[in-house]
Amino acid sequence: MSEQNTQFMNYIKENLKGDTQQNALSFVQYLISIGMTAGGSINDGNFAYKGELVCYTYFGSSSHNPGYPEPWTLWIGGDYGKELESVPFDDRMKEIAWANVHDCDNCRGTRCNPDERTTVFGRDFDNLCVSVFGFTDPNAEAVELAKKLMEMKKHTIDSKE
């Protein structure tokens, strides 16, 4: 395990509690197990796979970074217009996905396309952020969905080779 991955795990163990800690550890352990690596600062970073960004995480208090949800936030971008046959999503997973689409709030100014319609697992949305999903303190069920989204991203990156 890389030093950065170890530091992420230690930060979660030291700073998050209860279900929040368990859910964050479950997600990060899964990312590491499928070959993804941490980058950025320990509580405000990202994970990449083969050099491509797969998700952005924030662990901590908004008192340190006003405007960031706490105690744990996960943002995932990408194209989810269709599901992959190798990574099926049941109706419940799709409902969780739709409940966590992330509206554009012009956070980066130039990367979002708020005037475009985006299809996410068969449902159309307007005004989505480049980070299609935004999970704040995701519960175990939402973490399972996020793992499936990571599996999709990994498959997509691997298929480019």
N, C-alpha and C positions, 0 to 999 in steps of 0.2 A: 504494500500500500504506500502511495506517495506521502511525503511529509505533509503536503497541503491537505490531502484527504484525511490524514490522521488528525490534523489540527481542526478540521471541520467537525469531525466526530467528537473530539474532546470539547470543543466549544458548545456543542449541543448538550453533551452530558453535564457540563458545568453550569449552563445558563437557562436551559429549558426544564420544565418539570411535568410530571404526570403524563397524560395522554399526548400532550403537545410534544414532549420529549420523545415518547415512543414512536409517534407518527413521523417525526422528523428523522429519527434514527433509522426507522424502517426504510424511508425513502432514500436517504443518503447511502445506506448500506447496499440497497438494491443498485443504485447508480454505480457504485464502486464495483459490485460483483459483475456487472456487464461491461466493465472496461471504461467507464467515464471518469474524468478527472476534474478536480476542483481547481478553480482559478480565482483571482481577485483577492479581496481581503477575507478574513475568516468569517465575519458575520454578514458580509455584503458582497457576495460573489456569484460565480457562475459555474456551470459544469459543461464540459466539452467532451465530444467523442470524435476521435481522429481529427482533431483540430477544428471541428465545427461546434459552435455554441448550441447546446440542447435545452438549457433552461437557466433561469436566473433566480437566485435565492436571496432572501434577506432574513436573518435571524437577529432579533434584538428589540430594543425599545425605540419607539418613535421619538423619545426625548433626545436621543443621539442624532437622529435623522428625521426631523419633522416632515410629515407627509407620507412616511412609510408606515404601512399597517404593521401591527405587532401581534403576537410575539414571533410568528413565522409566516412568511409570505413566499409563494412560489409562482413564477411567471413562466409560461411555456408558449413559444411562438411556433409557427409552421403552417402547413397546408393540411387541413382536415376535411377537405371536400368529399373525400370518400375514405372508407376504411380499407385496410389491407386484408386480404384473405388470410394471411399468416398471423394477423393480430385482430381477431374478431371482437366486436363490442356488442354486449347485450343491451336491451332497452334501458335497463337501470343505469348502466354506464353512460349511455347517451344522455339520459336525463341529468345526471350529475355534470356531465360536460356542458350541456346547454345552460345549466344554472350557474356555471362559473366562467362563461365567456366574459372577456374583459373589454369593456367599452373604452374607446379612445378618449383620453383626457388631455391630448396634445402634450404628453409628457416629454417627448423627444423632439417635437416640432416638425420633423421632416420625414420620419420613417413610417408613420401611420398613414392610412388611406381612409379617412372617415367618410368620404363620399362614396365609397365602394360597398357593394353588397358581398358578404362573405358567407359561404356555405360551410357549416360545421355538422358533419355526420347527418346530412340530409335536411337540415333546417337552415333557412336563410336569416342572416343578421346584418344589420346596418351599423356603421360607426364602430367597428372593432379595432382595437389596438393591434400593433404588430405582434404583441404578446397576446395571442388569441385567448389564452386562459390565464386567469389570475385567481389563485387560491390563497385565502387568508386563513391561517391556522386550520389547514385541512384536517378533517377527521379521517379515520381509518379507511372508510369507503372512498373518499376523494383521493387518498394516497394510492389506493389500488388503481384508480383510474389514471393518476399521474404516472404510475409505473407502466401501464399499458401505453400511454402516450410516448414515454421514453423508449419502449420497445419498438413502437412505430418509427420513431426518429432514428433509432439505431439501424433498423432494417432499411430505411430509406437511404441512409448514409452508406451502408454496406453495399447496397445495390448500385451505387455510382461507380464502384471499382471495377 
